Structure formats: C-alpha cells, structure tokens
C-alpha cells in the first residue's frame, strides 16, 4: 500500500511566505515501523519513530503524540501508532505557523489557525503543551529573529506563557549544548538582536545570559552614544555586524565585546576606562559555560581586549581626515595580541567586529571607518621583516625575537610617518 505522507513544519511555513526551503520534514499517518522498513526506509534513533528516505535521505516521522514524564529535552514519552491522526501530531508542535501540513495534492491542512497567524504576522503557541519544553522559549525568540523582516510579533498570550515558564525556573532544565545551538541559529538571521530582545522581554536574558542583562542602564557618554545604555549599543553593534559579515563568529564577538562595561563602578559612569581588559574574563566564563568552540572564544576575547586601541589607532583631525595616534610599540602590541602576524584572516574578523562597534550607534550607522585599511597596511609593512637577514646578524636565542620586534617597530614608525 502507498504511504499517507504529508509535508510539515517549516517547509510549509516558508513556502507560504515565499522563502527558500532548504529542509523538508514529512509525517506518515497510518503506518508502522515494519511498513517503513519494508519500503526501504532506514530507521534512525531509538527514541523517536523517524526514518530516512532510501533516496532523498529526508526525514519521515510516524505520526505521534508526546507526553511530558520527566525533565529536560529527553523527558517525553512518545506514542506512535497507526491510529494517531495528523491533527494529533500537529497539536504537539510549538507555534501555529509550524503546525500546518501540505498534502501530496497541495492542499494545506491547518487545524490550528496557522495561515491566519501568518497573515496577522503573529507567533502564537498551538496549545498549553508548549510549556512542557523550555527550549521553545528560545525557539520562539529565534523565529522572531528569522521572521523579523516580515514584522512578526509575539502574541500577547504566548509572551505571557513564556514569561511564566521563565519565572517557574523551567530554563534550568536546558543543557548548555541546546542553548548554544539556538544561539548559533539566531546569529545566522538578518537581525539577531531580535532573538536577544525577545528573550529579554520574557525575563530569559537575566537567567541565561546575566552578563548581557547587566548591560541594562549602564550609561555611556551621550556625545558618542546617543542610543543610550550599553544594552542598546550592544544590540545595534550585533545587527551592524550582521550587515558586515555572514560569519556568526564575528557576530558573536560583536555581541560580547563590551561586557566589561558592566564592571565599571557606577560612580565612574559614563566613562569606562579599562573595560576592554575587564571584559575578557567575563567572555571566557560565558564561553566555557556554554561550551563555545575555542576558535569563537579566541576571536571574541581578542575583539573584547583590543577594540579600544584599534579605534584609537587613527584619530580624526577633520571630518574626513585621520592621523595615526599611538606609539609604534603599541601598534605592534595590538597586532601581536590579535594574532595578526600568524593569522591575517582572523585579524580581518577582528577589524570587522570593530567596524560594527563604531557603526552600532544612532547617527553613526554609515560613518566612515578607515581603520580597517590602515591596520591592513600596517600589517603589510610589518610583514616586510626579513627574519633570515636578522638571524644572520648573529643574534642567539631570545635575542632573535627581540631583534625581529625592533625591526617591526622601525617599519611601523616609518609607515606612520609617511601615512
């Protein structure tokens, strides 16, 4: 017999929004595992009745229901049987816009008002079962970021339910890996700040990212930061980074670059001298808590520590004229601290995050940032050092590195004199 198969979830939603569909998920109604295996499907996993198509390798899941029996992502009892209906399968999903199906003939099966919510641009939960999975708080925030270009908003009742879940301590059941997966997906959207703003609106930022929450109400000099506190600035920098780079690693570095400002004693506000160095251990702790890849942590730490001096590398003397401002030895210190001498591509990412920092301010969104070209040219000048020529001068041991650095400083001095 032929299988009763329906396209479900995000593929249906994105198709109705005329978005590109990259992944397709299918639900099979009225079938058994034996029937799927007989047709050449390959079963994957032990907890869920999910199968891979023999040719396309797309996932086909038997219609199923779920019941919360424990804590965490795996604390569900799954029931799959031929008598589970499509509507029963769809009601266990998170949002109405994700609880639609498309039949082989193209008909939309929409028992919970997903099409109306698409029209109204609402993110609304399907049922009270939403509250059984705390990961859905992050998923809804991510969908808000993904669909921000369409002006989607949270339904008031869904925002209220998410807030209740946070206040009930449900987020404590989330594993670091699951949280980080959602963060990475959110960072890959056009306006990732929406993800964090939604989480903030339901109280989840304070629970999951207290380092970011601490940026609220931390003042900055009005002249340079008319956007307000460090939280507002950070959200603008994050979106600026999204406009400059498709690399989520760069966007993450932009997100955490100013965490050190929360460490400034309030009596010293709105100035934040030394916030760069103060922020590094905070970035490291956050990365370790969520098991962020070391490469991400390294870039984030470098941007956090060195963005101030990279900005200061050029000083504006007129509206469109700049001059070098630091000592040659300081320029070399920055280049070495950013790993630029060994990893020029990584240094480019540092510079992009710094540009985002400069443009992530109200009224400064399109400001020129000649620093990138300047630092590139300086790195090129430093790389002209002939190491073998230095070694041939008879230096031994640590003297060699010192002599090479002296030559680098000389080349930097020559470069900034001619700039």
Secondary structure, DSSP 8 states (H G I E B T S, - for coil): ---EEEEETHHHHHHHTT------EEEEES--HHHHHHTT-EEE-SSS-EEE-TTT--EEEE-EEEEE-SSSTT-EEEEE-TT--HHHHHTTSSBGGGS-EE-TTS-EE-TT-HHHHHHHTEE-BSSGGGGG-THHHHHHHHHHHHTGGGT-EE-HHHHHHHHHHHHTTGGGG--HHHHHHHHHHHHTSTTTHHHHHHHHHTTHHHHH-HHHHTTTT----TTT-TT-SHHHHHHHHHHHHHHH-S-HHHHHHHHHTTGGGGGS-GGGTT--TTHHHHHHHHHHHHHHHTT--HHHHHHHHHHHHHHHHHHHTEEEEETTEEEE-S-HHHHHHHHHHTTTTT-HHHHHHHHHHHHHHHHSSTT-TT---THHHHHHHHHHHHTT--HHHHHTTT--THHHHHHHHHHHHHHHHHHHHH-
